Amino acid sequence: MGQIFCACAYDIETKTCCVMDADKFHANCYAHSGAVLSMHYLLRQKPYRVMWGGGYVVIDDSLEEFSRTEDLLGISTYNDYDDFERNNEDIQNKSYYEKVKFIGDSNSLWNRIKVWEKAKEYFDWENTHSVKYCGYLVNHTQKLAVDLKDYHERSQSLTRKGEPRTIDALPVLTETGGGTPMALFNGVSVDSTEHLAEEWCGDLLQIVDVLPDGYEIIDCCFAEVWSKVEYCYQTFGLDEEGHLLCNNNGKLFEAARLHVLLGTRGPSKHLKVELTEDKIRYISV
């Protein structure tokens, strides 16, 4: 079946949270996703902690990997005691049982809000089908930031039909584990920074117009290979020898395979394009 995720924004001071079904990670990590739309809307209003929470936190003793109270509270927005008891034998003898009890006690304390309708109106979703990529996604916990305009320019991708299919930074940065490799299963553009996956999970985030003093802008790009290939082909085309370009200055596109289990890349390669009457064929060179 595969792991199912929930997009969670939560304020631990006011005990307010917004939790949305985000399905499988590679189905709802895009700029046009309703879950992404709602999380971006909230972060443009005020700071929230964000967790793209996966269902696998309740199995395989995964909870041992979470130690911060802020993270356990995030898990409690979409899981309760019964979820752990139902998926684990002899739960009371687990080394992390106190965490399970804390999650169970915290689950009922949340004031749950829904913002989907407000988010659609805010982003004019019926016409844009996307969040806004302007300003900065800032991490108040780590004093880091992502320039959203730069992120989108580097990460934007297309389907074969020419429809936008850009992976948003927020799900990747804040997921609990196991989602990003599925979204990038076929490989990545060499500009991708997949090593950043999960690094902001449970941190206090916000989207602002002006970069706060003392915050460092990080290099951030998440681009699945074939969607990025389609964008580059339709936007920049080929050089005289049929190599795929990735900008207007004649730079060749480069991609790499991912070893999902090892978390490493294979060698990077350029792509050459062969055109026939009814198809496009990409060849690594």
C-alpha positions in Angstrom: 0.0 0.0 0.0 2.8 2.5 0.9 3.1 5.1 3.5 0.4 7.7 3.9 1.2 11.2 5.1 -0.5 14.0 6.9 0.5 17.7 6.5 0.5 19.2 10.0 1.0 22.8 11.1 0.8 23.3 14.8 1.3 26.0 17.4 2.4 24.5 20.7 1.7 27.6 22.7 -2.0 27.9 21.7 -2.5 24.2 21.1 -3.9 25.0 17.6 -3.2 22.7 14.7 -4.3 22.2 11.1 -4.0 18.6 9.8 -4.7 17.6 6.2 -4.6 14.2 4.5 -1.6 14.3 2.2 -1.9 10.8 0.8 1.3 9.2 -0.5 4.2 11.6 -0.5 4.8 11.5 -4.2 1.2 12.2 -4.9 0.8 15.4 -2.8 4.2 17.1 -2.5 3.6 19.5 -5.4 2.9 23.2 -5.6 -0.6 22.6 -6.8 -1.5 20.2 -3.8 -4.2 21.3 -1.5 -2.1 20.2 1.5 0.8 22.4 0.3 -1.6 25.3 -0.4 -3.0 25.2 3.2 0.4 24.9 4.9 1.8 27.9 2.8 -1.3 29.9 3.7 -0.8 29.3 7.4 2.9 30.2 7.3 2.1 33.5 5.6 -0.1 34.4 8.5 2.2 33.6 11.5 4.9 31.1 12.6 3.9 27.4 12.9 5.8 24.2 13.5 5.4 22.0 10.4 5.6 18.2 10.1 4.8 16.2 7.0 4.0 13.3 9.2 4.2 9.7 7.8 2.1 6.8 9.1 5.2 4.7 9.6 6.1 6.5 12.8 3.8 4.0 14.6 5.6 0.9 13.4 9.1 -0.7 13.5 9.9 1.2 16.7 10.4 4.3 14.7 9.4 6.5 17.6 12.8 5.8 19.2 14.2 8.3 16.6 12.1 11.2 18.0 13.4 12.9 21.1 12.2 16.5 21.1 9.0 17.3 22.8 8.1 19.5 19.8 8.3 16.5 17.5 6.2 14.3 19.8 3.6 17.0 19.9 3.6 17.1 16.1 3.1 13.4 15.9 0.2 13.8 18.4 -1.7 16.0 15.9 -2.3 13.0 13.6 -1.8 9.9 15.8 -3.2 8.8 19.2 -2.5 6.1 21.7 -4.7 3.6 19.9 -2.7 4.0 16.7 0.4 2.7 18.5 -1.4 0.0 20.4 -3.0 -1.3 17.3 0.2 -1.6 15.4 2.6 -2.9 18.1 2.4 -6.0 20.3 3.1 -5.5 24.0 3.2 -1.7 23.6 3.5 -1.2 27.4 6.9 -2.9 27.4 8.4 -0.8 24.6 11.4 1.4 25.5 9.5 4.4 24.2 6.2 3.7 25.9 6.3 7.0 27.9 6.5 8.8 24.5 3.4 6.9 23.4 1.5 7.9 26.5 2.5 11.5 26.0 1.3 11.5 22.4 -2.0 9.9 23.5 -2.5 12.5 26.2 -1.7 15.3 23.9 -3.8 14.2 21.0 -7.1 15.3 22.6 -5.8 18.7 23.6 -5.5 20.3 20.1 -7.9 22.9 18.8 -8.2 21.8 15.2 -8.7 24.4 12.4 -9.4 24.1 8.7 -8.2 26.7 6.2 -8.6 25.1 2.8 -11.3 27.5 1.6 -9.3 30.5 2.8 -6.1 29.2 1.2 -7.8 28.7 -2.1 -9.1 32.3 -2.1 -5.7 33.7 -0.8 -3.7 32.1 -3.7 -6.5 32.5 -6.3 -6.1 28.7 -6.8 -8.9 28.4 -9.4 -6.6 30.5 -11.7 -3.1 29.9 -10.5 -3.2 26.3 -9.3 -0.1 27.0 -7.2 1.2 28.7 -4.1 3.2 31.9 -4.4 6.9 31.6 -4.9 8.0 35.0 -3.5 9.6 35.9 -0.2 11.4 33.6 2.1 10.6 30.3 3.9 12.4 30.9 7.2 13.3 28.4 9.9 13.2 30.3 13.2 14.6 27.2 15.0 17.8 27.0 13.0 18.0 30.6 11.7 18.0 29.4 8.1 15.9 30.4 5.0 15.0 29.4 1.5 14.6 32.1 -1.2 11.3 30.9 -2.7 11.7 32.7 -6.0 15.1 31.1 -6.5 13.9 27.7 -5.3 11.0 27.7 -7.8 13.2 28.9 -10.7 15.6 26.0 -10.1 13.0 23.3 -9.2 10.1 24.0 -11.6 9.1 21.0 -13.7 6.4 19.8 -16.1 4.5 16.7 -17.0 4.6 15.3 -20.6 1.4 17.3 -21.2 3.1 20.5 -20.2 1.3 20.8 -16.8 3.3 22.2 -13.8 4.7 19.5 -11.6 7.0 21.3 -9.2 8.0 19.6 -6.0 7.5 22.1 -3.1 10.3 22.6 -0.6 8.0 22.3 2.5 7.0 18.6 2.3 10.6 17.5 1.7 12.2 19.6 4.4 9.7 18.6 7.0 8.8 15.0 6.4 9.3 12.3 9.1 11.0 9.9 6.7 10.6 7.7 3.7 8.7 10.0 1.4 11.3 11.9 -0.5 13.0 8.8 -2.0 9.7 7.9 -3.5 9.3 11.3 -5.1 12.8 11.2 -6.5 12.9 7.5 -7.2 13.8 7.8 -10.9 16.7 10.2 -10.3 17.3 13.9 -9.9 18.6 17.0 -11.6 22.2 17.4 -10.4 21.2 20.7 -8.8 18.9 18.9 -6.3 19.7 19.0 -2.6 18.0 15.8 -1.5 20.3 15.5 1.5 18.2 18.3 3.1 15.1 16.0 3.4 13.7 15.8 6.9 16.1 18.4 8.2 13.4 20.9 9.2 10.8 18.4 10.6 9.0 19.9 13.6 10.9 23.2 13.4 9.2 26.6 13.8 8.7 28.0 10.3 7.2 31.1 8.6 7.0 32.7 5.2 8.0 36.4 5.2 8.7 39.1 2.7 11.9 40.4 4.2 14.8 38.1 5.3 15.3 38.6 9.1 18.8 39.7 10.2 21.2 36.9 11.0 19.4 34.3 8.9 21.4 32.2 6.4 19.9 31.5 2.9 20.6 27.8 2.1 21.0 26.2 -1.3 17.8 24.4 -1.9 16.4 22.6 -4.9 14.3 19.4 -5.3 13.7 18.3 -8.9 12.8 14.8 -10.1 14.6 13.9 -13.3 11.9 13.3 -15.9 9.7 16.2 -14.9 12.7 18.4 -15.0 13.8 17.0 -18.3 10.3 17.8 -19.7 10.6 21.4 -18.4 14.0 21.9 -19.9 13.1 20.4 -23.2 10.0 22.6 -23.6 11.7 25.7 -22.2 15.3 25.6 -23.4 15.4 23.0 -26.1 18.6 21.3 -27.5 22.0 22.4 -28.7 23.2 21.7 -32.2 24.3 18.2 -31.3 21.0 17.3 -29.7 22.0 17.6 -26.1 19.3 18.9 -23.6 19.9 22.4 -22.3 19.0 23.7 -18.9 19.2 27.4 -19.3 19.4 30.1 -22.0 23.2 30.3 -21.8 23.8 27.0 -23.4 24.5 25.0 -20.2 23.8 21.3 -20.7 21.3 19.5 -18.4 22.8 16.9 -16.0 21.1 14.2 -14.1 21.9 11.4 -11.7 20.3 8.2 -10.5 19.6 7.8 -6.8 20.5 4.7 -4.8 17.4 4.9 -2.5 18.6 2.4 0.1 22.1 3.8 0.4 21.1 7.4 0.1 23.8 8.1 -2.5 23.9 9.2 -6.1 25.3 7.5 -9.1 27.5 9.4 -11.6 26.0 12.5 -13.3 25.3 12.4 -17.0 24.1 14.7 -19.8 21.1 13.7 -21.9 20.9 13.5 -25.7 17.6 13.6 -27.4 16.5 11.6 -30.4 13.3 12.6 -32.2 11.1 10.4 -34.3 7.7 11.0 -35.8 5.8 9.8 -32.7 8.1 9.9 -29.7 11.0 11.5 -27.9 13.9 9.3 -26.7 16.3 10.5 -24.1 19.8 8.9 -24.0 22.3 9.4 -21.2 25.8 10.3 -22.4 
